[in-house]
């Protein structure tokens, strides 16, 4: 692919164009979650529907990744870039015009498919221009650093816009963001093929559909399961049966056909299984940061704009962690000890937050745990992806990369399922325990109501002071219930960190991956 760009284009500009081409799509990834209440209010939906919008984008990315490689091999690079950028621009415009949430669900899945095209093409072209193994490992670090930073960075970028403009205008600006990259591609690329075209026949659409339905079904169960009381609801039971059926048909199809979608034999490799377990647990812990963000919004009363400002501490931690992991990888340090340091940082984050959850607080107190969280995630991500890909034979590298992507999706959706369970079940349990103590026969409670009544009277409320006092007490009960549910969740995350640390400690040395790294250079999604 080295002759794709015109001769006058400098190398630094080529790499900048390729990396910057990913940014608009990365911003789209978590755009609906930048302000859940605003998104839900705009579409007249529930917060759980907003979670499902993000999951559908991710599912489109996961499901289409393998099939997309056939399109990548067929189209000329310049033509392919123009096609999927125009489709993204059209998709964003449709999301700007359409208000019905059911249509938005489909558009978000298609956005994820187009994101798979952007990632595969950009990263493959970047890899083709790198001459040394160190440079290739550096490109892994840069890509995953961008991916990890996408959520907090997106919150920072969109917070001011959401506060100043209508929500749908975000998608109009997102459509415009694809135009500069599209113009640069048209200006700097040659209309030539990078290899012999591979005809688009025998595309395995059946495997794509079965695989996509399986991952979407799992995401649907994780989002809506707890609020619909899981399988006591007929629709949830139907989704479970459909998901299991699609998974079974997908596995049988992979066993029967010659050109498989994903090579299932990779799951018989013990090192591969260890790597995806580490990655899966890290992704569950990565998105536990959402509980802290809820705490900042609901308890400390930060507005979304100021919440976006303190996310820079998390970005600082991610960048530091990715760079430190890259340094240790280049020094050929054992992956085992990089994992240990990363999970120790995540354990420290969860313990710090566990003991810091109070009904009152100051945001200046929380910069350190945000840095620790980013540091832990940044340290674990790149070494784990490289370890998983190099744990299999080179010809299975594409299947290993697809499995890594699926595991990260499963980790994200599992984290949402756990958070929904703790938010709806644990939160309600704590609230009921508190309310059991708030009875009229409890003298302590009655004294407290009298104190609150006198306090609101002194602040100027001269009528219905008793009702106002009860309202204030109810709000404090809800706040304390949230604090307790957050502590329960972070206690579970701490136990997961300790369990993974023990598993890593008893594992043998994992330094052999560096010998295989040269042979297994695959697009690192």
VENDA-V995268 format. One line per field, one symbol per residue. phi: phi as a letter, one per 20 degrees, with the letter a starting at -180 (. if undefined). A space follows every 10 residues. Layout:
phi=???
This chain:
phi=.fefefffef ffffffffff fefgffffgd gfefbfffff ffemdegfff gfffffgfff fffegfffff fgfeefgfff gfffffffff ffffffeedf ffffgfffff gffffgfffg ffffffffee edfffffffg ffffffffef fffffffegf fffdcffffg fffffffefg ffffffedee eceebffege dlfefffgff ffffffffff fffdgffdll efefffffff ffffffffff fffffeeeef fcfffffeef ffffffffff fffffgefff fffffffedf mfegffffff fffffgffff ffffffffff emfffgffff ffffffffff fgfgedfcfc acfffdffff fffffffffe gfgffffffe edfgfdffff fffgffffff ffffffffff fffeefgfff ffffffeedf eeffffffff ffffffffeo edblffffff ffffffffff ffgfffffff ffffffgfff fffffeffgd effffeffed ecgef
